[in-house]
Amino acid sequence: MSRFQKNTLLVFTLLAAIAYAPLYYSIKQLIKKESLPITLETPETVVFFSLGEFEAKGDGFDAKTIRLTKKLLDYQLQKTSDGVYLGIHSEISEAKQNRSEMILDGFWEWKETGISFTPKLRYVESKSTVEGKPTLVMYEGRGSLSFEVQNSLTHLVEETIRLNRLTKRIPRWTYVTRDDILSESEFVKLSEWEQGVSWEESKNWVQSLPFKNEFTETLYYKLRLEKQTEDNLKDIWKEVGSNPRIVSDLKFQIAKNIAEFYFAKSEYPKAIEYANAAKREKETSKLIFHSEYAETISLIGKCLALDGKKEEAIFYITSAKKIFETLGLSFDPMGIQNSYFYGLILHDLSQLELSAYELSAIQGKLGDVYQSIYLDYNLALILYKLGRYDGAISLLKEQRKKIFETSISNFDIALQSLLLYGAAKYQEGNWSIAKSVWESILNAKSTYAIEDKVYYRHTLFNISQLALQRNQVEQSELYYKQYVKLSPYGQIQPLPSDVNFEIGKVIYPNTWIIPNSSLFSDLEEKTIRSYTGRYLFQTQDEEIRARTYENRLEDTNLFLDDLLNPKAYLSKSMMILRKSLFGDLKVYERGNQVVFLDIGPGLNHPESPGVTSQAVAKHFPKMEVVLWELPGEVDLFLKKVKTELKEKLYGFSNIRILSADGVGDFHSEYNDPNHWILKNRPIPSLKHKTIVIRAANSIDIYEPYTKIQPHFQNIGKELKDNPVLYFFNRSILLKPKGKEKFILIGNQSIRGFHHNFQSLDRNGEPPYSILPYAISDEVMP
């Protein structure tokens, strides 16, 4: 505040003292506050800046020169103290871009006399720019370009702070030493380095340089760090750890990289050891007011937390949180991750209210939908413990939408969330919904091997309590005995007299694998693997390979008939499945607009060639049925099967025969006209069609999982625009229209799947079973 402003306020103060006493004291406090000396030790006085994109004016410019100068400049700016260099603006996170107050920029001109650089400073908030005086460097002196460019840019920053009387400290710059300034030949040689070449080529190129300096040494070690093996990283640390010649910043980068390597491998003591080494280097160089230092101490805290040392972890996580907040980077990805751990540690230390507050603050800011799904679960769990059941239920319903969008309804997090949802619905007074949800989890054991999962045991424990509350003592004991049988001895809980459900624990980041958009869940993979590679096709006789019999796969027809029959009484989940596959059912009457691909249909059977395919063609006369058989089996069919049997099969006008590999590339196998046997019949078009695929005692048992997994990925990619229903052995899988991922949604009975003998017995099983939570929100009203 200027002297004139203070005098003006004084006059008003005297008038106010007479007219209105409260106003007098208000203005007096204002003058006192404004008269305090300005401290230069607050975050507000530190310049936050980043490096922008350099422009080139005119023709004849050398892109390699600009690229190398920018890299050299970025390297030098990283050593700045009393100021925060955030990095190259286009490469940093959005939070850092928003935090940057100034962007160091400029433009180049290639002139006859040399290379001209004009520094430019852009203010992010006001969007104004300031230009400095151009600097000219002779072509033969281009090795000093990075020094001259840095000098011109930093001078412009300092002049701007002084001339505008900004309450900002002048950063302490670190310039390249005269000894390290490159000669023209060295600069030209270094500018030849290209990204994108192999690791070995890059390493050899750096080693072949006829000169060494701080930058090339850093480049050399960073290239070596790309080989992420334990032996390589140990060798690097042996060379630099106690080497006084290696600069502190390089030691920090190497130690931090190795710490992150061990963190990813869950070797937390080793990760802490190297993170502490990195921390010491930052403290030695007094560069602690920076996000990299915050990330390092946050890493130590995360390691301690995941190693079970929550009380020790809270110190580091809190310290990192304070630095992120002071830097204004709380919502930088690393700042958010630190807050995530902070919230979970607070929960483990019984600070539930604070934990809920912290986790709520980062909702919608994780950026990754899978992480968001886990955060929703963790927050819902804490809200449940706080007795806020409606909030937990609302959160789990939103999470359920994300689970369906990403097609991960069979992943552990989805089922763990169902367990929690059932408990919350019970606490809200909906006993029947809780029972329905938990029974759906228990019934899933007929579809996949779920019994070794913790949430399955917890479901048995909870539903046992539920039965006890309804005075169903025998049923309660039955469930409890199953729970005891499946639980490790030290984890068995006695059945409480009052309701005390098992709802699981919070799940920390880095303790779960990010689901792949095209791969199966653990439960799905184990199920598919259980069928594959059980027999060797080449070692079996023709008759065994072609083994099939009438009505063997009738359950497929029953399932499709229920879906296509408008009069069939269906559950809500089956109704949703019908809508997903067929939409307007009138269009699909009797299989119209449906292509059925039967892979390995036993076409070479001497008495009943393709009998199960014929059953489909007969049952659904408007459905186009493709018998997809190996070329060798098709040749045997054409040469050995009786003419009258072939004529019977040809009598179905909706049947086609495709001679191709069932696990080959779908596009090339299906669309090659030479692969189709009945030349007088058109190749079924797949456009706007619903596709049904069946592999029953064919590729499902003869091919290894290493071929089956890519097969599903290939089908999903090629038929992305089609809804696909896949009967793979006993399992039923769905790929919704517009997606590439298959979801396991149910299974068929054992009927027809005895490989070594013929049987139509279902062994008491229903024709098919469906997982309601895999295809609909029926279990979450």
C-alpha angles and dihedrals in degrees: 000000000000125000091250091054091049092050091049091051090048091057091050089047093056090049091046092049089061098039104035124006099198090056090052093057092044092055091043091057090048092054091047092051094047092047093060115110114257112247119221094205101079128097089247089068095055121093115234110199143161138196117257134200117286117227126213121217123207129355133303097049121149112233092195091058092052093046094050094045090052092051092049091048092048089052093053095044090056087071094058117127130190085037135059117241107196099188137249104343097226092050102047128087122274090251090056092045089054091047094052110103097184132029115205106221142151147157136249133221126189107215134176091255097046146290117322123203123189113196118223131188121203122198109215098204100043094030089222125138136214124199127204134203117293120252121215122208121186116238091243089054098049090120087079093052096105091051094048093045092049091047093052093046096046091046089054091051092050094046091049092052092048099043094046092043090231116181089236130122118239106249119239105242126204113212129195110265121247089247091057096049107116126238118234093259091048091049091050091048093049092048090061091072111113131194119226098050120116121285092244093051092049092049093049091047093054091046090051093058109119091220137049131208139151094277096049090047090053090047090051095052094043089055090050090050090062088075097079102198124127094235092051093049092048090051091051093050091049088057098046108021098085098015108120090197092066113090118245096241092056091049088051093051092048095046092047092048092052091046090054090048092056091042090057088051091050091241093137103172090055091045090053091049093057094038089056089051089052090047092054092052092054092047092048091053090043092234097132098123090080139095092243091062090048090050090052097052089041088056090053090051093049091050091051091047094051089045089058097254098122097157091056093041095057092067094056096039091049092048091050091047091054092051093048089050093047091050090049090240101116089124096045108116091254092045091052091048090052091050089050091057090043091056094047093047090051088055092051089049089054095251093131100160093051090044092054090048093052095047092046089055093061098043111128092013102087092086095210118090093213093054088047090055091054092045090053090053094048093048092045089052091053092046088051091054089049089055094248094132097160090055091049092050093048091050093048091051090054089047090052090060090055091048091056093043090056095039095233099128090129096051120109094250091058094053093041088054091051089055090054092044091056091052092049092049090052092051088050089055101260101124095162094053091050089051092048093050095048094044090055088058092049093047090055090079088083089061103040142358099274100144096094092058118105093226090056090056090046090051090055090050093049097045089049088058089046092055090047091053088055091049091249092140099166093049090047091053091048092055092043092052089053089049092051091047093054098040127088110250096247092051100052112120122203115242106262124226090225125045111278109157126200105236103165132242136284113278117228122217114258091034095090134054116247106245114248113232092229104034134085127254119251091262093048094046094051090051095049091044091053090068102040130093095006095132137029110235096204094054096056128087120253092250093053093047091051094043112144137132140195119286090005093131099030090130089072090057092047091052094048091044091055090051095046098039109091090200095055116114106234137181119245092259092052090049090054090047090051091052092047092053105033111014104188102033094202090070091056099050111156091354099310113162090017125116115200115201111196108192113203098000096173094256091165094059107132095218107022110026110191091345095161090050090050088054090056092047090050095044093048107030094178093051116099106231118199118196101209107196137162114265092242092053091047090053090052090048092053094045105036111026115094117261094236091054091050091048090052090054092045087052089078102085091198094060124101130179121220118192103204146110111278093215096040125108104300097215097050095040096047100040099046106104090206090067094063115090104194099064094182091064122074123242106258111252114231097198113121090354132128109238124213118188129188129190108173117163092344127080088354092070103022102047124069121242089251087070098035096056093054087044091061091045091050093048091047092051097044094044097038092127093051130074106238130198113192125194101198108180103303095337125095117211132185131205109188120218113275094023134093101205124093119218124203104235105167148319144251126237123270090259111127095005099099100113098196101043140026117254137154093190117122092198091230094307122130116250089257141355128209130205102228094199092053096065108018145024092244091123091053107056 
